[in-house]
């Protein structure tokens, strides 16, 4: 079989393999990577290798081969990232190069996002402080995922008291939030 005829077969095998095992391969890459972006890079590199260099193997052996390739690529991306993070700061034009952590792309929030989040937390704490204790307790429990029935049991309240505490607490929060704008 000539090489041109083998290309569609290889691509079809890669698509079938990815459709059946992408979740498992992604988990392997994420486990060995520093951040989700690195895991995506490693998986993409592994898929490129699959498309260009995969040996003619059966489906079972091909997934085993792809698992090894994914692990190797994830470790290679990790080593590259660790070298970048460990590189010393260098001087240039009287200043220093930006810290590697500041220039490293990742899904974690940056300084501006952290400041905004912290400001929202301060505002939320201030708003919660104006509530009555039972209103604050009911709202916090509901925010943590408790149902009305679970709040009743946890606090020893009736369903009516939970409903009233939540309704009055929300109304008071809306009023406080409206004044702040």
C-alpha positions as CSV (number, residue, x, y, z in Angstrom):
1,X,0.0,0.0,0.0
2,X,1.4,3.4,-0.9
3,X,1.8,6.2,1.6
4,X,-1.0,8.4,0.2
5,X,-3.5,5.6,0.6
6,X,-2.3,5.0,4.2
7,X,-2.9,8.6,5.3
8,X,-6.8,8.4,5.4
9,X,-6.6,5.2,7.3
10,X,-4.2,6.7,9.8
11,X,-6.5,9.8,10.2
12,X,-9.6,7.6,10.6
13,X,-7.8,5.5,13.2
14,X,-6.7,8.6,15.1
15,X,-10.3,10.1,15.0
16,X,-11.7,6.8,16.3
17,X,-9.1,6.5,19.0
18,X,-9.7,10.1,20.1
19,X,-13.5,9.7,20.2
20,X,-13.2,6.6,22.3
21,X,-10.4,7.5,24.7
22,X,-10.1,11.3,24.7
23,X,-11.3,11.6,28.3
24,X,-8.7,9.1,29.6
25,X,-5.9,10.6,27.6
26,X,-6.8,14.1,28.9
27,X,-6.9,12.9,32.5
28,X,-3.4,11.4,32.0
29,X,-2.1,14.7,30.6
30,X,-3.8,16.8,33.4
31,X,-2.3,14.5,36.1
32,X,1.2,15.1,34.8
33,X,0.9,18.8,33.9
34,X,1.2,22.0,35.9
35,X,-1.9,23.7,34.6
36,X,-4.8,22.8,32.3
37,X,-3.3,24.8,29.4
38,X,-0.2,22.6,29.6
39,X,-2.3,19.5,29.6
40,X,-4.1,20.7,26.4
41,X,-0.7,21.3,24.8
42,X,0.6,17.9,25.7
43,X,-2.5,16.2,24.4
44,X,-2.3,18.1,21.1
45,X,1.3,17.2,20.7
46,X,0.5,13.5,21.3
47,X,-2.3,13.7,18.7
48,X,0.1,15.2,16.2
49,X,2.5,12.3,16.8
50,X,-0.4,9.9,16.4
51,X,-1.2,11.4,13.0
52,X,2.3,11.5,11.7
53,X,4.2,8.6,13.3
54,X,1.8,6.0,14.6
55,X,3.0,2.5,13.9
56,X,0.5,0.1,12.3
57,X,-0.9,-1.5,15.4
58,X,-4.3,-3.0,16.4
59,X,-6.7,-0.8,18.3
60,X,-5.7,-2.2,21.7
61,X,-2.0,-1.8,21.2
62,X,-2.6,1.6,19.6
63,X,-4.3,3.0,22.7
64,X,-1.4,1.6,24.9
65,X,1.1,3.3,22.5
66,X,-0.9,6.5,22.6
67,X,-1.0,6.4,26.4
68,X,2.8,6.2,26.6
69,X,3.1,9.0,24.0
70,X,0.7,11.2,26.0
71,X,2.6,10.6,29.2
72,X,5.9,11.5,27.5
73,X,4.6,14.6,25.9
74,X,3.0,15.8,29.2
75,X,6.3,15.3,31.0
76,X,8.2,17.1,28.2
77,X,5.8,20.1,28.5
78,X,6.1,20.0,32.3
79,X,9.9,20.0,32.1
80,X,9.8,22.9,29.7
81,X,7.4,24.8,32.0
82,X,9.6,24.1,35.1
83,X,12.7,25.4,33.3
84,X,10.8,28.5,32.4
85,X,9.6,29.0,36.0
86,X,13.1,28.3,37.4
87,X,14.9,30.7,35.1
88,X,16.6,33.5,37.0
89,X,15.6,37.1,36.5
90,X,17.9,38.9,34.1
91,X,18.7,42.6,34.0
92,X,18.1,44.7,30.9
93,X,18.2,48.4,30.3
94,X,18.4,49.2,33.9
95,X,15.3,47.2,34.8
96,X,14.6,43.5,35.3
97,X,12.7,41.2,33.1
98,X,9.2,40.4,34.3
99,X,8.9,37.5,36.7
100,X,8.3,34.2,34.8
101,X,5.2,33.6,36.8
102,X,3.7,36.8,35.6
103,X,4.4,35.9,31.9
104,X,3.4,32.2,32.1
105,X,0.0,31.6,30.5
106,X,-2.3,29.6,32.7
107,X,-5.9,29.5,33.7
108,X,-5.3,31.0,37.2
109,X,-6.6,34.5,37.7
110,X,-4.1,37.3,37.3
111,X,-3.5,40.2,39.7
112,X,-6.4,42.3,38.3
113,X,-8.9,39.5,38.6
114,X,-7.7,38.7,42.2
115,X,-8.2,42.4,43.2
116,X,-11.7,42.4,41.7
117,X,-12.6,39.2,43.4
118,X,-11.3,40.5,46.7
119,X,-13.3,43.7,46.3
120,X,-16.5,41.7,45.6
121,X,-15.8,39.6,48.8
122,X,-15.4,42.8,50.9
123,X,-18.7,44.1,49.5
124,X,-20.4,40.8,50.1
125,X,-19.2,40.7,53.7
126,X,-20.4,44.2,54.3
127,X,-23.8,43.4,52.8
128,X,-24.1,40.2,54.9
129,X,-23.2,42.2,58.0
130,X,-26.4,44.3,57.7
131,X,-28.6,41.2,57.8
132,X,-30.2,39.8,60.9
133,X,-28.4,36.7,62.2
134,X,-31.1,34.2,61.2
135,X,-31.3,35.8,57.7
136,X,-27.5,35.6,57.3
137,X,-27.4,32.0,58.5
138,X,-30.2,30.9,56.1
139,X,-28.6,32.7,53.1
140,X,-25.1,31.3,53.8
141,X,-26.5,27.8,54.2
142,X,-28.4,28.0,51.0
143,X,-25.3,29.4,49.2
144,X,-23.4,26.3,50.4
145,X,-25.9,24.1,48.7
146,X,-28.3,23.2,51.5
147,X,-32.0,22.7,50.6
148,X,-34.9,24.3,52.5
149,X,-35.5,21.0,54.3
150,X,-31.8,20.6,55.2
151,X,-31.8,24.2,56.6
152,X,-34.9,23.4,58.6
153,X,-33.1,20.4,60.2
154,X,-29.8,22.1,60.7
155,X,-31.3,25.2,62.4
156,X,-34.3,23.6,64.0
157,X,-36.7,26.0,62.2
158,X,-39.9,25.4,60.5
159,X,-40.2,25.6,56.7
160,X,-42.0,28.9,57.0
161,X,-39.2,30.5,59.1
162,X,-36.6,29.3,56.5
163,X,-38.7,30.7,53.7
164,X,-39.3,34.0,55.4
165,X,-35.6,34.3,56.5
166,X,-34.4,33.7,52.9
167,X,-37.0,36.0,51.3
168,X,-36.4,38.9,53.8
169,X,-32.7,38.4,53.6
170,X,-32.6,38.5,49.8
171,X,-34.8,41.6,49.8
172,X,-32.5,43.4,52.3
173,X,-29.4,42.4,50.2
174,X,-31.0,43.8,47.1
175,X,-31.8,47.0,49.0
176,X,-28.2,47.3,50.2
177,X,-26.7,46.5,46.8
178,X,-29.0,49.1,45.2
179,X,-27.7,51.8,47.6
180,X,-24.1,51.0,46.8
181,X,-24.5,51.7,43.1
